[in-house]
């Protein structure tokens, strides 16, 4: 078995455990033309596991293939469920670290919703970095919020702020060690800079055989062990590691270390062993799950029924790439109006708004995320689609879990 060098810890024992061929290299680029969406370049995924730090990454990833521009439509901010989560998270961070009247930097700020919220609730001054930010969608951001349509990198000149926020961005970074070191360079121990990162939790992806959560832009996949490793290595003292959003997200809160850090005993060895077992069973379980979903969709079509996907983002693009159904699904539903009428990469399926279903009347609705089940069910009832069968990815999995249930405690031993 060929080994590779881990970009997270520089260990040389990584090995590929799962291969996915020819997937769209961008999941959230929006196309006004169906053929352009279908013709988007494809790339391979070779998931590799590092036994030294438990990091998982796409060893076949090519940075030049991913594009982040104003055509990149990633926001979840139109969901009441997500907006409530965002507000609660902002309030908790402000309260825990007294982020009031402070200077904030958000790396990968997207369309600016969370940074604007932090600055509004805490009367803070903010700077956001993201090439996909759209100036016309400042979302009511006050004058004390500045957006820079550029990447944050090790060459970025930025005075040390009081708080650094980076949500759902580190998973897009291949050289994770270099990136976290760049964040350390703009952090100040004298100022007491607090750093907050949020990313998907790979343990859930492995446990659920969630092939829909593996896509090209996500070249890095973290567990508490690999996340803690890279932050300690970069010179941070870890304050808190936790899960949130129904255990879908993994978060870390840290501050610059004033002395050299040492490994935390915790349950590091047990966590590494459990993750390795999950890695060993993932490929077979993901293949079975994709085949089962494909069979259900085809059976619905054979009986004359219509299937739609609720959600048109990265999960939907990955799902369609893996289940390999074409004629059986025509539309994807999304509540984000900026997506309506556009076509998703790869399959070229058209995105419609929920109101479309009043006349279309689907028989099978497959939702991309279990946390939105109640929200989606209410919309289906409102649109007269009560008879439609609602299935949710990750909720009623078609395969047996390949790992033990994740801990739900606020603090995780890392």
BELGIRA-V354016 format. One record per helix or strand of 3 or more residues. SS is the DSSP state (H for helix, E for strand). FROM is the first residue (numbers start at 1). LEN is the number of residues. If there is no record, write none. Layout:
# BELGIRA-V354016
ss->{SS	SS}
from->{FROM	FROM}
len->{LEN	LEN}
This chain:
# BELGIRA-V354016
ss->{E	H	E	E	H	H	E	H	E	H	E	E	H	H	E	H	H	E	H	E	E	H	E	H	E	H	E	H	E	H	E}
from->{14	34	42	56	63	80	103	113	125	135	145	163	170	176	194	202	211	220	224	236	249	268	307	314	329	337	350	354	364	370	389}
len->{11	5	8	3	3	18	5	10	5	3	4	5	3	10	8	6	3	3	10	9	8	35	4	10	5	3	3	7	4	13	4}
